[in-house]
Amino acid sequence: MLKDFGYQIVGVSAPAKGNTLLKYCGIGRDLIDYIAEVEGSTKVGKFTPGSHIRVTGEDELIQDNPDYALILAWNWKDQIKKSLRKKGYRGCFIIPIPEVVIE
């Protein structure tokens, strides 16, 4: 596991399907430090249902620059990657669907 080696992993975007994936795979706060959502989203400042992962604004992700970002809105992966790179994110992206890919 990446966390066993000290890597920081955060989620990106907080759609219902992303939360379903997290719950199905048993991913919680022990693996995901927080989930970054676009600024101004009504989800910022809340927690994911069931797993209680904190949802924060993208600014925190850019400031922390975690090692890995798990894209939970995989259907928007190209736009999300482009936007976060433009804002200065330098880590790797994990795209979980249709197969797990680390870019």
Residue pairs with C-beta under 8 A, 6 or more apart in sequence:
1 31
2 9
2 67
2 68
3 9
3 30
3 31
7 66
7 67
7 68
8 33
8 64
8 66
8 67
8 68
9 31
9 32
9 33
9 66
9 67
9 68
9 69
9 70
9 94
10 32
10 33
10 34
10 35
10 36
10 61
10 64
10 66
10 68
10 69
10 70
11 18
11 22
11 32
11 34
11 35
11 36
11 53
11 69
11 70
11 72
12 35
12 36
12 58
12 61
12 69
12 70
12 71
12 72
12 73
12 80
12 84
12 93
13 35
13 36
13 37
13 38
13 71
13 72
13 73
13 76
13 80
14 35
14 37
14 41
14 43
14 48
14 55
14 72
15 72
15 73
17 72
17 73
18 35
18 72
18 73
19 48
19 49
19 50
19 51
19 72
21 27
21 72
21 96
21 97
22 28
22 32
22 48
22 51
22 53
22 72
23 50
23 51
27 51
28 51
28 52
28 53
29 51
29 52
29 53
32 53
32 70
33 66
34 53
34 54
34 55
34 56
34 60
35 48
35 53
35 54
35 55
35 56
35 72
36 55
36 56
36 57
36 58
36 60
36 61
36 69
37 43
37 44
37 55
37 56
37 57
37 58
38 57
38 58
39 57
39 58
39 59
41 55
41 57
43 55
44 55
44 56
44 57
45 55
45 56
46 55
47 53
47 54
47 55
48 55
58 84
58 87
61 69
61 84
61 89
62 84
62 87
62 88
62 89
65 88
65 89
65 90
65 91
66 91
67 91
67 92
68 91
68 92
68 93
68 94
68 102
69 84
69 89
69 91
69 92
69 93
69 94
70 93
70 94
70 96
71 77
71 80
71 81
71 93
71 94
71 95
71 96
72 96
73 80
74 95
74 96
74 97
77 93
77 95
81 93
81 103
92 102
92 103
93 102
93 103
94 100
94 101
94 102
95 101
95 102
95 103
